[in-house]
Structure formats: structure tokens, C-alpha cells
Amino acid sequence: MNFRSALGQTVISVKDANPSDPKKAGEFREDVLSLFLNASGKFNLGRSTVMSIKLQFDSQNKVKTDTEDGTLTQASIAGKMRWEDFRFLAGVDSQSTGFKEPTKDYQTTNINAGVTFSWTPWVFGMNFQNSSQNYKNPDPATNVVVKNKKDEITVNSKYAYNRSNIFGADLKQIKQSSNDALRTYSENQVLLQYMWLF
């Protein structure tokens, strides 16, 4: 068993588009300041299985506005297992906010599961991700309590021509459904990779 804890700060900066001062347009400025505290643990269950848990609390400050000032709580549990030439991965992640502006509050649950198979010089993989995001209060513009659900399926493969040249191909399908029609969409992505190691 292995336990860890950490205290730190995160700073997110964005490019500023300031029409009142064109000289500063495009410069980075602080957008979100966050102080976090987390604790995590890792457990070995036999020789081939590893479980991990994590709990994190964030105190967030939105620099220019107060709408997203507040707290964010995240809890996650994940596991990895190896069997012969197969690798299995599964995890669940939950996030909940307590912002100053109630209409920004949401609860999100993410589920991730995947498997890879090694057959030298090939590696094949498949991954599934499900995300469910539920806002806690109605959107002021539509008076609808927004609920989003997103599914991602990825199939990938990699081929090691030699130690220095690796080729890869990924196919991803994304579908998002929502009770807000403007947030509903679907797309397909194809990614081709070439990696040169030296």
C-alpha cells in the first residue's frame, strides 16, 4: 500500500482580448486561481492488479468575475489488471461544485474502461468513456435544468516497424445527447500518427 497527500496551487491563464488597450491584446492574463488539497492511495492486489483511489478539494477564484468562485470536490477510483498479453483498465470519477453563482453548479460522473492487446510488433486497443453532467439549477436563459450525456468509443492500433519508427491509427466516435438541443452533436475522428524515436 502507498499513500500520498499534496497541497498546491493551480493558475490558469488565457489570452486577453482587450479592445480598450490594443497593445495588451493577445497577452496572457490570470483567469482562474485554485488552491487544492488531495489524498490518494494505491494498493497492489496480487502481482497483476493495482487499485487506486483519490480525493481532492479545490477552492477556486475566478479573477474577473465571481460567478465561478467556490469549491470543487473530486473523488475517483481506478483499477488496472494484466493477464497474458492483455491489459485492462477501468475507473469511475465524480465531480461536484459549490459555486457562488448557483446556476453554474453541476455534478459530473465519468466512467472509463479499456483494453489493450500486444502482439509484437502490433498493439491493439479499445476504450470507452461515458460522461454524465447534470446542472443543479435551471439555466436563466432557457429555464431548463441542463443534463448532458457524452459517449466516446476509440479503437486504435500501433505498429513498431523498428525501435525508432512507430506508426499508429486511431478511430474515435463521439456522441453527446442533451435536453438542450444546442448541446447535442455527434462526430467521427480519424488520427494517423508517426513517431520517430532517437
N, C-alpha and C positions, 0 to 999 in steps of 0.2 A: 504494500500500500504506500501511496505517495500523496501527501497533502501540501498544498501551496496556497498562499494568500498574497494579495497585492493591493497597493493604494497608489493611484496615479491620476494624471490629468490628460485629457484629450482636447486638442484645439483643432477645429475645422475652419479652414479659410476658403473664401470664394473670391472670384474676380469681381471687382466693383464696377458697376456701370453708373457712373455719377455724371449726369448731364450738366450739373451746376459747376463742375470743375473738370473740363475735358482732359487736363493734364494727369488726373488721377484715374481716368477710365482705364480699366484693364489691370489695375494693380490689385494684389491680393489683400483682403481685409479679414479680420476675425469675424466669423459668423456664429459659431457655437462653441462655448466653453463647457467642459464637462469634467466633474470630479468623480472618480469611480473607486469602488471597493469591491473586490471579488475574493472568493474562496473556491478552490477546486480540489478534486481528489481523483486519483487513478488507481484502479485495482486490477491485478492480474488474476484471472480465473483459469488456472491451468497454464499450459505452455502456449496455447494458441488463441486465447481470448482475453481481451482487455476491455474494461468498462471505465467510463469517466463521467464525472458529474461536475457541474459548475453553477455557482450562484453569484450574481453580480448586481450591485446597486449603483445607479448613476444619478448625480444631481446636476441638472443641465441648466445652462443660462444662454438664452438666445440674445445676442448682443444688441441688435437694433430694435427688436420688439420683445414683448413679454408673453406672447401667445404660446410659446413652447418652453417657457420656464417651468421647471418642475422635476419630477423623478421618473426614472425608467428602471424597472426590475426585470431581470432576465434569469431564467433557470433552464438548464439543459442537461440531458443525459444521452450518452452515446456508447456504442459498443462496436468492437472490431473482432473478427474471427478469421482464422486461417485454416483451410482444410485442403490438403494436397496442393494443387495449383490454383485454387480458388481463394479469393479474398472477399469477405462480406463486411458491409458497413451499414449501420442503422442508427438513427438518432432522432430525438424529439427536442424542440426548442420552444420556449414560451416567453413572450414579452408582454409587459403591461405598463402603461404610462399613467402618470398623475400630473397633468399639466395645469398651468394657471388658467388657460383658456379651455373649458370643458369640451368644446366641440372638436378639439384636437386629440382627445383621449382615445386610445384604441387598445385592443387585445389581439395579439397575433400568436398563432401556433404554426410551427414549421415541422414537417416530417420529412426525413431524408433516408433513402435506402438505396444501396448499390451493391454491385458485384463485379469483380474483375477476374479474368481467367488468363493465365500466362501459358503460352505455347511457343516457346522460343523458336524464332525471333519475334513472334507476334504477341501482343497484349490486347485483349478484347474487354470492353466494359459496358455496363448498362447502369443508369442511375435514374431514380425517380424522386421528385421533390413535390411536396404539396404544402401550400401556404394558405392559411385561413386568417383573414384580417377583419375584425369586427369593431367598428367605431362604437363608442359608448353612448353618444348623444347625436341628435339629428344635425345634419348639415344645414346651416342657416339659409343657404341659397335655395335648397330643394325641400327642406323639412323631412328629409329621408335619413334614417339611420343606415349608413352605408355598410354593406357587407361584401367583401371581395374574396374570391377563391381562385387560386392560381395553381395549375399543374404544369410541371416540366418533365419531359422524358428525354433523356440523352443516351444515344448509342455511339460508342467511339471505338477506334482501333488505332494501334500504333505498330509500326514495323521498323525494327532496327536493322538497317542494311549492314552496318558495321558499328564499331564503338563510337564513331564520330558522326554518323549520318542516320537520323531517325525521321521517319515520315509518319504523319498522323492525319486522321479524318474524323470529324465529329458531325453528327446529325442531331439537331435538337428541335423538339416541338413544344411550343408554349401555348397554353390556353388559359385565359382569365375570364371568369364569369362574375357578374356583379348585379345587384339590384339597381345600380346606377348605370344606365346604358352607355354613358360616355366612357366608362371604365372597362367595358367588355371588349376583348380583342383576342386574336389568335395569330401566331406567326410560326414560320419554319426557318431554321438557321442551318447553314452548312459552313463548316470551318475546316480548311485544309492547312496543315502545318508541315513545316520543315525545320528541323533542329540540327544545328551543326555544333558539335561539342569539341572543344580543343583545350 
